[in-house]
């Protein structure tokens, strides 16, 4: 983002924080904790996001399920990986650079594996199984 836009954003934030309507006590609606379930669906740039939350009588989340675009894009991601591997591996020759180039095929899908798998590690492990024409795995490469 260009510097001028950052300055404009900062100035706008100051104006909003000084707006009496936004900072008034009447803006916040009091919430009483209770048991319930809420489901929301929104279309985001990477695809449809579905959030499903259930709370106990104290309003604490007791169950949560996220169905994110990564789950829905899984088949397309796998097909893109397969095509990239077929295009990049010629004459049985491959190297560690192949793994990096295949990872570039995945990035446009903007996968959120933490959300899709409910794992908070933030890692994006990638494993590439090199197979011969008969489908026999001849080598496995893993990014670190």
C-alpha positions in Angstrom: 0.0 0.0 0.0 1.5 3.4 -1.0 2.4 5.7 1.9 -0.2 8.3 1.0 -2.9 5.7 1.5 -1.5 4.7 4.9 -1.6 8.4 6.0 -5.2 8.7 4.7 -6.2 5.6 6.7 -4.6 6.9 9.8 -6.3 10.3 9.5 -9.6 8.6 8.8 -9.2 6.4 11.9 -8.6 9.5 14.1 -11.7 11.1 12.7 -13.8 7.9 13.4 -12.4 7.6 16.9 -13.4 11.2 17.6 -16.9 10.8 16.2 -19.4 11.1 19.1 -21.9 8.8 17.5 -19.5 6.0 17.1 -18.0 6.3 20.6 -21.3 6.9 22.4 -22.6 4.5 25.0 -25.7 4.0 22.9 -23.7 2.3 20.1 -23.0 -0.9 22.0 -26.0 -3.2 22.5 -25.8 -5.1 25.8 -25.6 -8.8 25.4 -26.9 -11.3 27.9 -25.0 -14.6 27.8 -27.2 -17.6 27.0 -27.1 -21.0 25.3 -27.7 -21.0 21.6 -26.5 -21.7 18.1 -25.5 -19.4 15.3 -24.7 -20.2 11.7 -23.3 -17.7 9.3 -22.4 -18.0 5.6 -20.5 -15.4 3.7 -18.8 -15.3 0.3 -15.2 -14.3 0.6 -12.5 -13.8 -2.1 -11.2 -17.3 -1.7 -14.8 -18.9 -1.6 -17.7 -19.6 0.7 -17.1 -19.6 4.4 -19.5 -21.3 6.7 -19.2 -20.8 10.5 -21.3 -22.8 13.0 -21.1 -21.9 16.7 -22.9 -23.3 19.7 -22.7 -21.7 23.2 -23.5 -22.9 26.7 -25.8 -21.1 29.2 -22.8 -18.7 30.1 -22.4 -17.7 26.4 -19.1 -19.7 26.2 -18.5 -21.5 22.9 -18.8 -25.2 23.4 -18.7 -26.3 19.8 -17.5 -24.7 16.7 -17.3 -25.9 13.1 -15.7 -24.0 10.2 -16.3 -25.1 6.7 -13.9 -22.9 4.7 -13.1 -22.5 1.0 -10.0 -24.6 1.4 -12.3 -27.6 2.0 -14.4 -26.9 -1.0 -11.4 -26.1 -3.2 -9.6 -29.3 -2.2 -10.4 -31.2 -5.5 -9.3 -28.2 -7.7 -6.1 -27.8 -5.6 -5.3 -31.5 -6.1 -6.0 -31.4 -9.8 -3.8 -28.3 -10.2 -1.0 -30.0 -8.3 -1.2 -33.1 -10.5 -1.2 -31.0 -13.7 1.8 -28.9 -12.5 3.7 -32.1 -11.6 3.0 -33.6 -15.0 4.1 -30.4 -16.8 7.2 -29.9 -14.7 8.6 -33.4 -14.5 10.1 -34.3 -17.9 12.1 -37.4 -18.8 12.0 -38.5 -15.1 14.2 -35.5 -14.1 13.1 -33.5 -11.0 14.7 -31.7 -8.1 13.8 -29.8 -5.0 12.9 -26.8 -7.2 9.9 -28.8 -8.4 8.4 -28.7 -4.9 8.7 -24.9 -4.7 7.1 -24.5 -8.1 4.2 -26.8 -7.2 3.7 -24.7 -4.0 3.3 -21.7 -6.3 0.3 -23.5 -7.9 -1.3 -23.9 -4.5 -0.9 -20.2 -3.4 -3.6 -18.6 -5.7 -6.2 -20.7 -3.9 -5.0 -19.0 -0.6 -5.7 -22.1 1.5 -6.1 -21.7 5.2 -5.1 -25.1 6.4 -5.5 -24.1 10.1 -9.1 -23.3 9.4 -9.7 -26.3 7.2 -8.2 -28.8 9.5 -8.9 -27.0 12.8 -5.1 -27.1 13.5 -3.5 -23.9 14.8 0.1 -24.7 14.0 0.1 -22.5 11.0 2.4 -24.8 9.0 1.8 -25.7 5.4 3.4 -29.1 5.0 3.7 -30.2 1.4 4.6 -33.7 0.3 5.3 -34.7 -3.3 5.2 -38.3 -4.3 7.1 -38.9 -7.6 5.4 -41.9 -9.4 6.5 -43.7 -12.5 4.2 -44.4 -15.4 2.8 -47.5 -13.5 1.8 -45.4 -10.5 4.6 -46.8 -8.3 6.1 -44.2 -5.9 9.8 -43.9 -6.7 10.6 -41.0 -4.4 8.9 -38.7 -1.9 9.9 -35.1 -1.3 8.8 -33.0 1.6 9.3 -29.3 2.3 10.7 -28.3 5.6 
